[in-house]
Amino acid sequence: MKSMLALLSGAVMVLSMPNSHAVEILPLADSGAALSGYRLSGDGAVVAGVHKDNYVKKLFRWSIAGGLETIPLPSNFNFNVGDINSTGSAIIGSQGYPFLWTPTNFVDHVSVYGKRGAVPHGINADGSVVVGDAETSGSGFYSYKYDNGSYTTYTTDAQSISYFRFSDVSGDGRFVSGSAVIPPAYGDPQVIRYDTATDTLIVCSSSDYQWSSVEISADASAVIGVIGNSIDAFRWEPVSGNVEMLGNIDPTRATIPSDLNADGSIIVGRGLLAAGPTAVVWSEGVGIKTLNEYLHDRGVNTNGLVFADAVGVSDDGNVILASAGYMTGYDYGDPFLITGLNDPIAPTVQVAVDGSNFDFVFDSVTGQQYWIEGTPSIVSQVWNSVSTTNLGNGAAITSSFAIANFPET
């Protein structure tokens, strides 16, 4: 059998395997449809946002099954979408006051929240619990929780912790992320995870900065956010107390997280670059990458799309909602739904050919090297028969050609 040195001295060519992925990049609507402020459901199948039609804003709901539909609201002037539940059956937002929309009902909370500037921020998996905050008549804030038709307001808890601002709620509706002023030092608000069932909280106390939380994972195990007056984004595990900085694509510019999957192992958002924003993905054990790099690693051809902002990720991490254009630094692109991201990653295949009957392939995913028994003229034909499973197991390709583990010497 030939040595590794002999093989590496031959020419190296890269062969493309047929794309076995189910990854798809789906546009939500034709370019120029003026969609903005979108949110992704936990199951990754529904998107909600704002559709501007002839200067009139309408709520839109887009689904893989049904496409784009617009939903007129009682007032269409100045509203935003705050969140969408796990199945896309409930949408919250604000048009001067909070609202909760379902296919069979529209609930406005103006009679309940007489305060100015009330904004809903998070909704639980089944749509029964909504959390948000509002300004008081002075300079402070209070937070509220809507739970199956009943309302609770929060200004302090049993420990006299004040200035509650709720930002999101867990899938079961019990745990809330947010910020609060912590006694006895008080000072800047710190990030918290609040247990509404027991009136207790855990405080993230690892910074002198003002921290603000963005989202809590569906299982309540992770909270993400940004540190005020800095470029740093973080991921905090309330139970263990571990805080991890997400990193930056450009070390001198900020990363802004937007969403995380059910267990907090995947985080999406945007990174700021000199040329403009870029969509980013942070994954546990890998770190931060641009969304374009993340897709390239999975063998996905983006056909020239440059993703500027990733605003949502499904609970299982299989779907990402992002905006994109066709130039670097394009700030306001069209929305796209990227599906099938959990499918096996196709390897980049390098076949070293030196004119003999023995060549090898390198699987970039597993880092393993394999022999192919065959002549160079039929290597591509042989490789077209190789599946990722066969490659990983070193199984026979056909009765004539086989793959064997590459020797270490």
C-alpha positions in Angstrom: 0.0 0.0 0.0 1.3 3.5 -0.9 2.6 5.9 1.8 0.8 9.1 2.7 3.8 11.1 1.4 3.5 9.5 -2.1 -0.2 10.3 -2.2 0.2 13.9 -1.1 2.8 14.5 -3.8 0.1 13.9 -6.4 -2.3 16.5 -7.8 -5.3 17.3 -5.5 -8.7 18.1 -6.9 -12.0 18.9 -5.1 -15.1 17.1 -6.1 -18.6 18.2 -5.3 -20.9 15.6 -4.0 -24.6 15.8 -5.1 -26.3 18.0 -2.5 -28.1 15.6 -0.2 -29.3 18.4 2.0 -32.9 19.5 2.4 -31.7 23.0 3.2 -33.9 25.6 1.5 -33.7 29.4 1.4 -37.3 30.6 1.0 -38.3 34.2 0.3 -41.3 35.3 2.3 -42.6 37.5 -0.5 -41.5 39.2 -3.8 -38.7 41.8 -3.4 -40.2 45.2 -2.4 -43.1 43.8 -0.5 -42.1 46.1 2.4 -42.1 43.5 5.2 -40.4 44.4 8.5 -40.3 43.7 12.2 -40.6 40.0 11.7 -40.7 37.3 14.4 -40.4 33.5 14.0 -42.6 30.9 15.7 -41.0 28.2 17.9 -41.8 25.5 15.4 -40.2 27.5 12.6 -43.2 27.3 10.4 -44.8 30.8 10.8 -43.5 34.4 10.6 -45.3 37.5 11.8 -44.4 41.1 11.2 -45.4 44.5 9.7 -46.5 44.9 6.1 -46.6 48.4 4.8 -49.1 48.7 2.0 -49.6 52.2 0.5 -48.3 53.9 3.7 -50.7 51.8 5.8 -49.2 49.3 8.2 -50.9 45.9 8.5 -50.1 42.9 10.5 -48.9 40.0 8.4 -48.7 36.3 9.0 -46.7 34.1 6.7 -46.6 30.3 6.8 -44.8 27.7 4.8 -48.2 26.1 4.1 -50.3 29.2 3.4 -48.0 31.9 2.2 -48.5 35.6 3.0 -51.7 37.0 4.5 -52.3 40.5 5.9 -54.4 41.1 8.9 -56.0 44.6 9.3 -55.9 45.9 12.9 -58.3 48.4 14.5 -55.6 51.0 14.1 -53.0 50.7 11.4 -50.8 53.7 12.0 -47.9 53.0 14.3 -47.6 49.5 15.7 -45.0 46.8 16.0 -44.9 43.0 16.5 -43.4 41.9 19.8 -43.4 38.1 19.6 -45.2 35.1 18.3 -46.0 31.8 20.1 -44.6 28.4 19.3 -47.1 27.4 16.7 -47.9 30.8 15.2 -51.4 30.8 16.5 -51.0 33.9 18.7 -49.2 37.2 18.0 -48.5 40.1 20.4 -47.7 43.7 19.6 -48.3 47.3 20.4 -50.1 50.1 18.7 -50.0 52.6 21.5 -51.3 49.9 23.8 -50.6 46.1 23.9 -52.6 43.7 21.8 -52.9 39.9 21.5 -54.1 38.5 18.2 -55.4 35.0 17.5 -57.2 33.7 14.5 -60.5 33.9 16.4 -60.0 36.8 18.7 -58.3 40.2 19.1 -57.6 41.4 22.7 -56.5 45.0 23.3 -55.3 45.7 26.8 -55.9 49.5 26.8 -58.6 49.2 29.5 -56.2 47.2 31.7 -53.1 49.2 31.2 -54.0 52.8 31.6 -50.3 53.7 31.7 -48.5 55.2 28.8 -46.1 53.3 26.6 -47.1 49.7 27.6 -45.3 47.2 25.4 -45.6 43.4 25.4 -42.3 41.7 24.9 -42.7 37.9 25.2 -45.4 35.2 24.8 -45.2 31.6 26.0 -45.5 28.4 23.9 -49.3 28.0 23.9 -50.1 31.7 23.8 -51.7 31.9 27.2 -49.1 34.0 28.9 -47.8 37.5 27.9 -45.2 39.6 29.7 -44.2 43.2 29.1 -43.6 46.6 30.8 -44.9 50.1 30.9 -43.8 53.5 32.2 -45.2 54.8 35.4 -46.5 58.4 35.8 -43.0 59.3 37.1 -39.7 58.1 35.6 -39.9 54.5 36.6 -41.3 51.3 35.1 -43.5 48.4 36.1 -43.9 45.0 34.5 -47.0 43.0 33.9 -48.0 39.4 33.2 -51.2 38.4 31.4 -52.1 34.8 32.2 -55.3 33.2 30.7 -57.3 36.5 31.0 -55.9 37.6 34.4 -53.4 40.4 34.9 -50.7 40.9 37.5 -48.4 43.9 37.8 -44.9 43.9 39.3 -43.0 46.8 40.8 -41.1 45.1 43.5 -40.8 41.6 44.8 -40.6 40.1 48.3 -36.9 41.1 48.5 -37.7 44.8 47.7 -36.1 44.5 44.4 -37.4 47.2 42.2 -37.5 48.7 38.7 -38.7 45.4 37.1 -38.6 45.3 33.3 -39.7 42.0 31.8 -38.2 41.1 28.4 -39.3 37.5 27.7 -41.0 34.5 29.1 -40.2 30.7 29.1 -42.2 28.2 27.1 -44.2 27.1 30.1 -45.0 30.7 31.1 -43.4 30.5 34.5 -39.9 32.0 34.2 -39.3 35.6 33.0 -36.1 37.3 31.9 -35.6 41.0 32.5 -33.7 43.5 34.6 -34.1 45.0 38.0 -32.4 47.3 40.5 -30.8 45.2 43.2 -30.5 46.4 46.8 -28.6 47.4 48.9 -26.2 48.9 46.3 -29.0 49.7 43.8 -27.2 51.5 40.9 -27.7 50.2 37.3 -30.2 47.4 36.6 -28.9 43.9 36.5 -30.1 41.0 34.5 -32.5 38.6 36.3 -34.4 35.4 35.8 -37.7 35.7 37.8 -39.8 32.8 38.9 -43.4 34.1 38.9 -44.7 31.0 40.7 -42.5 31.4 43.8 -41.7 35.2 43.6 -38.0 34.5 43.6 -35.2 35.5 41.3 -31.7 34.8 40.3 -29.4 37.7 39.6 -26.6 37.8 37.0 -24.0 39.6 39.1 -20.8 39.5 37.1 -20.4 42.9 35.6 -20.1 46.6 36.6 -22.0 47.5 33.5 -25.7 48.0 33.0 -26.9 44.7 31.5 -30.1 44.3 29.5 -31.5 40.9 28.7 -33.2 40.2 25.4 -34.5 36.6 25.4 -34.9 33.6 27.6 -34.8 30.1 26.2 -38.0 28.0 26.1 -36.6 25.7 28.8 -35.5 28.7 30.9 -31.9 27.4 31.1 -30.3 30.4 29.3 -30.7 34.1 28.9 -29.0 36.3 26.3 -28.5 40.0 26.0 -26.1 42.9 25.7 -24.0 44.9 28.1 -24.7 48.6 28.1 -22.0 51.0 26.9 -20.0 48.1 25.4 -19.8 45.9 22.4 -20.3 42.7 24.3 -23.1 40.2 24.0 -23.6 37.4 26.6 -25.2 34.1 27.3 -26.0 33.5 30.9 -27.0 30.2 32.6 -29.0 31.2 35.7 -28.7 27.9 37.6 -24.9 27.4 37.2 -24.2 31.1 37.1 -22.0 30.7 34.0 -21.6 33.7 31.8 -20.1 33.4 28.3 -19.4 36.3 26.0 -20.5 35.5 22.4 -17.6 37.2 20.7 -17.6 39.6 17.7 -17.0 39.2 14.0 -15.1 42.5 14.2 -13.4 42.7 17.5 -13.9 46.5 17.6 -17.7 46.4 16.9 -20.7 45.1 18.6 -22.7 41.9 18.4 -26.4 42.2 19.0 -28.3 38.9 19.8 -31.9 38.6 18.8 -33.1 35.0 19.5 -32.1 31.6 20.8 -33.3 28.1 20.4 -35.1 26.1 23.1 -32.0 25.1 25.1 -29.9 28.1 24.3 -27.3 26.2 22.3 -27.9 28.3 19.2 -28.1 32.1 19.2 -28.7 34.4 16.2 -28.4 38.1 15.7 -26.3 40.7 13.9 -22.7 41.8 14.0 -21.6 45.2 13.1 -18.8 45.7 10.6 -17.2 48.7 9.0 -19.1 47.8 5.7 -22.4 47.4 7.5 -24.3 44.7 9.5 -23.9 41.0 9.0 -26.1 38.2 10.3 -24.4 36.0 12.8 -24.9 32.6 14.4 -23.4 31.5 17.7 -23.4 27.7 18.4 -22.3 25.9 21.5 -18.8 24.5 21.2 -18.2 26.4 17.9 -18.6 30.1 18.7 -19.7 32.9 16.5 -19.8 32.9 12.7 -21.5 35.0 10.0 -24.7 33.3 8.8 -23.1 33.1 5.3 -20.2 31.1 6.8 -22.5 29.0 8.8 -24.4 28.0 5.6 -21.2 27.6 3.6 -20.0 25.1 6.3 -23.1 23.1 5.5 -22.5 23.1 1.8 -25.3 25.6 1.1 -25.1 27.8 -2.0 -26.6 31.2 -1.1 -26.6 32.3 -4.7 -25.1 35.7 -4.0 -27.3 36.6 -1.0 -25.5 38.4 1.8 -27.4 38.1 5.1 -27.5 41.3 7.1 -29.5 40.3 10.2 -30.8 37.0 11.7 -33.9 37.7 13.8 -35.2 34.3 14.7 -34.3 30.6 15.2 -36.7 27.7 15.8 -36.7 25.8 19.0 -34.9 22.9 17.4 -32.4 25.1 15.6 -33.5 23.7 12.2 -34.9 27.0 10.9 -33.4 30.6 10.9 -35.3 33.7 9.8 -33.0 36.4 8.4 -32.9 39.4 6.1 -30.6 39.6 3.1 -29.6 41.6 0.0 -27.1 41.1 -2.8 -24.3 43.4 -1.5 -22.2 43.6 1.6 -23.5 46.1 4.1 -27.0 46.1 2.7 -28.9 47.1 5.9 -32.5 46.5 5.0 -32.9 43.3 3.0 -35.8 41.1 2.2 -36.8 38.3 4.7 -35.9 34.7 4.0 -36.6 31.5 5.9 -33.8 29.1 5.9 -34.9 25.5 6.6 -33.3 22.1 7.0 -30.3 23.2 9.0 -30.2 20.1 11.2 -29.7 17.8 8.2 -26.3 16.0 8.1 -23.5 18.3 6.8 -22.2 17.1 3.5 -18.4 16.7 3.5 -16.0 18.7 1.3 -14.2 16.0 -0.6 -10.6 16.2 -1.6 -9.3 13.3 -3.8 -5.6 13.1 -4.3 -4.7 11.6 -7.7 -1.2 10.5 -8.6 -2.0 8.3 -11.6 -2.3 5.0 -9.8 -5.1 2.8 -8.8 -5.1 3.9 -5.2 -6.4 7.3 -4.1 -7.9 8.8 -0.9 -10.7 11.0 0.1 -10.8 13.4 3.1 -14.1 14.0 4.9 -14.0 17.6 6.2 -16.9 16.9 8.6 -15.4 13.9 10.5 -11.8 14.7 9.8 -11.2 11.1 8.7 -9.3 10.0 5.6 -10.2 7.0 3.4 -8.8 5.0 0.6 -10.7 4.6 -2.6 -9.8 1.5 -4.7 -10.3 2.5 -8.3 -8.7 4.4 -11.2 -8.6 8.2 -11.4 -10.9 8.2 -14.5 -13.7 6.7 -12.5 -13.2 8.4 -9.1 -16.0 10.9 -9.7 -18.3 8.1 -10.8 -17.5 6.2 -7.7 -17.8 9.2 -5.5 -21.3 9.9 -6.8 -22.3 6.6 -5.2 -21.0 7.5 -1.7 -23.4 8.7 0.9 -22.4 10.5 4.1 -23.4 7.4 6.0 -21.3 5.1 3.9 -18.4 7.4 4.1 -18.6 7.6 7.9 -18.9 3.8 8.3 -16.2 2.9 5.8 -18.7 0.6 4.1 -18.5 -0.8 0.6 -19.6 1.5 -2.2 -20.3 -1.1 -4.8 -19.1 -4.6 -5.4 -16.2 -3.2 -7.5 -15.0 -0.3 -5.3 -14.6 0.0 -1.6 -13.5 2.6 1.0 -11.0 1.6 3.7 -9.6 3.7 6.6 -6.5 5.6 5.7 -3.4 4.3 7.5 -1.6 6.5 9.9 1.8 5.7 8.4 
